[in-house]
């Protein structure tokens, strides 16, 4: 019998402010030991995370998953590099894009799928300039004022 658990949805809000997303992908994450229990407890952070290629494989760097409190052995470094699972076709496309166009890959959301696996939404992104960020803030303020019914 499948157990219902609280929905885990850890987001990287800063990425949406700093980057313009061009394409998004959902990747599996290779975890060891009790890391999945820490994620289910909500003890993970995507602040300052980014993805890099190493020998044709994609890794996420600086993703912090706290040590599980009840674990007594086999503890891993909370900020170690974790391999992402994508198809070879997706990996090749992402690697070409990052090398040629100067784009980057940023994690946007960490969640637990319906079948119990940890998944990471990643986006092929282009950095925003300062004036783009100011425009984003103006748009957000304008939308918020429209929802309240205020005149902007």
ZIZI-V643296 format. One record per pair of residues at least 12 apart in sequence whose C-alpha atoms are under 6 Angstrom apart, sorted by the first residue. I is the first residue (numbers start at 1). J is the second residue. D is the distance in Angstrom with one decimal. If there is no record, write none. Layout:
i->I j->J d->D
i->I j->J d->D
//
This chain:
i->8 j->111 d->5.3
i->9 j->110 d->5.9
i->9 j->111 d->4.8
i->10 j->109 d->5.6
i->10 j->110 d->5.0
i->11 j->108 d->5.8
i->11 j->109 d->4.4
i->12 j->46 d->5.4
i->12 j->108 d->4.9
i->18 j->128 d->5.7
i->19 j->125 d->5.8
i->19 j->126 d->5.5
i->19 j->127 d->4.5
i->19 j->128 d->5.2
i->20 j->125 d->5.5
i->20 j->126 d->5.2
i->21 j->123 d->5.9
i->21 j->124 d->6.0
i->21 j->125 d->4.5
i->22 j->124 d->5.6
i->22 j->125 d->5.5
i->23 j->123 d->5.5
i->23 j->124 d->5.2
i->24 j->122 d->5.7
i->24 j->123 d->4.2
i->25 j->121 d->5.7
i->25 j->122 d->5.3
i->26 j->120 d->5.7
i->26 j->121 d->4.5
i->27 j->84 d->5.9
i->27 j->85 d->5.3
i->27 j->86 d->5.5
i->27 j->119 d->5.6
i->27 j->120 d->5.2
i->28 j->84 d->5.6
i->28 j->85 d->4.8
i->28 j->119 d->4.6
i->29 j->84 d->4.8
i->29 j->119 d->6.0
i->30 j->83 d->5.5
i->38 j->68 d->5.3
i->43 j->66 d->5.6
i->44 j->64 d->5.5
i->44 j->65 d->4.4
i->45 j->64 d->5.1
i->46 j->63 d->5.4
i->49 j->61 d->5.7
i->49 j->62 d->5.0
i->49 j->63 d->5.5
i->50 j->106 d->4.9
i->51 j->105 d->5.4
i->51 j->106 d->6.0
i->58 j->84 d->5.6
i->59 j->82 d->5.4
i->59 j->83 d->4.4
i->59 j->84 d->5.6
i->60 j->81 d->5.7
i->60 j->82 d->5.4
i->61 j->81 d->4.9
i->62 j->79 d->5.1
i->63 j->79 d->5.6
i->64 j->78 d->5.3
i->64 j->79 d->4.8
i->65 j->78 d->5.0
i->66 j->78 d->5.4
i->103 j->125 d->5.9
i->103 j->126 d->5.3
i->104 j->124 d->5.9
i->104 j->125 d->5.4
i->105 j->123 d->5.6
i->105 j->124 d->4.7
i->105 j->125 d->5.8
i->106 j->122 d->5.6
i->106 j->123 d->5.5
i->107 j->121 d->5.9
i->107 j->122 d->4.2
i->108 j->121 d->5.6
i->108 j->122 d->5.5
i->109 j->121 d->5.0
//
